[in-house]
């Protein structure tokens, strides 16, 4: 067994174990921590594949931003796990039926899966020949061959963002809102009100 194979099995085992613990951990904070560990091991697998850029993006974006944001949200919400699990047994038969169906599909796919002899020759290498870094190779591939798919994915994310804003944005009539134009147009006459207070009297 080579040195790279040992690290592959190490990262893969830790990633699978951490992903399982994300589901089975009783504390939501522990689930987020196991999710961060899963991302770290997945980035290690990307490094072994020669995709250093994807590994760094996974660490910076998902571990450094998304997972930490999940952690802060879970800690701030103070989720009552006992209340969430009320009525869990009522959905147990449906969950077990769906899980058995997915397991049967995975067994059928695994049983009928074969590797073609010419499959390795048909795989397109992510790093082209020459002195090209992994980041430059990904850029050349995304912005040339897959440019339309990349733009379509961006449009889907844009529509999802606009939909989330429209669904969550509610204008309440009794809430004071900032008006930039009125603030800029203010002058001393409208901003200051002079009161003539007589001696011995309050405002």
N, C-alpha and C positions, 0 to 999 in steps of 0.2 A: 504494500500500500504506500503510495507516494505521500509527500508532505501536503500537497494541495488537497488530496482526497481525504486526509485526516481532518483538515480544517473544514472541508465541505460537510462531512458527516457531523462534525461538532456544531457548526452553525445551523445546519438543517434540523438536527435533533433539538437544539435549544429553541429554534424558531417554532417548531411544531408544538413542543411542550409549553412554551409561553402563550401561543395562540389558544391552546386548550384551557390554560389557566385563566385567560381573559374571559372565557365563558363560565367556568365553574367557580371562580373566586366569589366569595360571599360579600366582600366589601368592594363597592364600586371604585374606590381609590386604588385598591390593589389591582383591580382589573385594568385601570389605566396604566399603572406601572408595568404590568406584564405586557401591555400593548407597546409601550416604549421599548421594552426588551425585545419584543418581536421585531420591531423596526430596526433595531441595532443589528440583530442577527441577519436580517434580510439585506441590510447594507453590506455586511460581511460577505454574503453570497454574491452580491453584485461586484465586489472587489475581486473575488475569485474568477468571475466571468470576464474580467477585463473592462467592466463598465464603471470606472471610477467616478465619472460625472453623476451617474444615477445614484451611486452610493452616497455621495456628498449631498445631493439634492434630498435624498430620503432622510438623512440625518438633520439637515438644516431646516427643511420645510416641515416634515411630518413630526420628527422628534422635537425639534426646537420650537415649533409653532403650534401645530395642530394638536399633538398629544399633550403638550403642556397646557394648552387652552382647555382641552377636555378635563385635565386634572383640576385646574382652577374652577371650572364650572361645576364639576362634581363636588368639590369641597365647599363651594359657596352655596349650593342648593341644599345641602344637608339632607340628602335623600333618605327617607325612612324605608329601609329594605324590608322590614317586617310587614309594613302596610302594602308594599308593592307585591309581595308574595301571597297576599290574601286571594283566595280563589284560584291558586295555581293548579290544584288537583282537578278543577273543572275543565281545564284545557289540556290535561295530560293525555287523554285518548287521541285528540286531534294532533297534538305534537308528536306522539309516538307513531301515528299513522304516516305523517309527513316525513319523519325521520326514517322509518322503514322503507318508504318509497324512494327517498334519496339514496339510501344504502343499497337498495336493489339496483338502482340505475348505475351507481358507481361500480358495483360488482360486475354488471353486464358489460360496462365499458372497459373495465380492466381485463375481463376475460376474453374479449374479442379484439383487444388492442395488439397490434403487431408492428414491428419496425421494418420498413422496407429496406432492402440492401442499399439502394441508391439514395436513401434519405439524407445521409450525412453530406453527400455531394451537392444536394439541392439547397442546403441551408446557406443563406446569404450571410457572409461574415459582417458583423457590425463595424469592424475596423478595416477600412480598405488598405490596400497595399501602399507602401510609401511611409514617409515620415509625417503621419497625420495623427493628432491626438484623438482621444476618445470624444472629447467635447466637440471638436471640429468635425469628426465623422458623424456624430449625431445631428449636428446642425446641417451638414450637407444632405443627409438622408431625409430629415424632417422637412426642410424647406425646399426640396427639389422633387423627390419621388412621392412623398406623402403630404404635400403642401395643402391639397384640397381637404384631406381628412383632418389635418391639423386646424384649418380654418373652420371646418364644420364642428369640431369639438369645441373650439372657442365660441362659436355662435350658440351652441347648446348651453354652455356655461353662462353666457351672457343672458340668455332667455331665462335660465333657472334663477339667476341673481335678481333680474327684474321681477320675476314672479314672486320670489320671496319678499322683496321690498313691498310690492303691491299688497300681498296678503297680510303683512304684519304692520303696515303703516296705517295708523288710525288718527284722524284729526279730531281732537276733543275740543268742544267749544269753550269750556271753562279753563283751559290751560293757556297761560300767557306765553307767547312765542316772540322770538327776537325778530325785529324788523330792521334790517341794515339801513335801508333808505331813510327811515325816520330818524335813526340815530345819527347818520351823517348830516342830515339837514337841520339838526338842532342848533339853536343859537342861544346866547345868554338870556334873551327874553323868554324863551319857552323852557329853558332848562332850570332857571332860577326863579323862585317866587319869594318876594320880599314881604315879610309880615311886620306890621307896626305893632309891637307889643308894648302895651301900657305898663307903667310901673305897678307892681303888685299883682299882676294878672299873668296867667299862663297862656300858652298858645291855644 
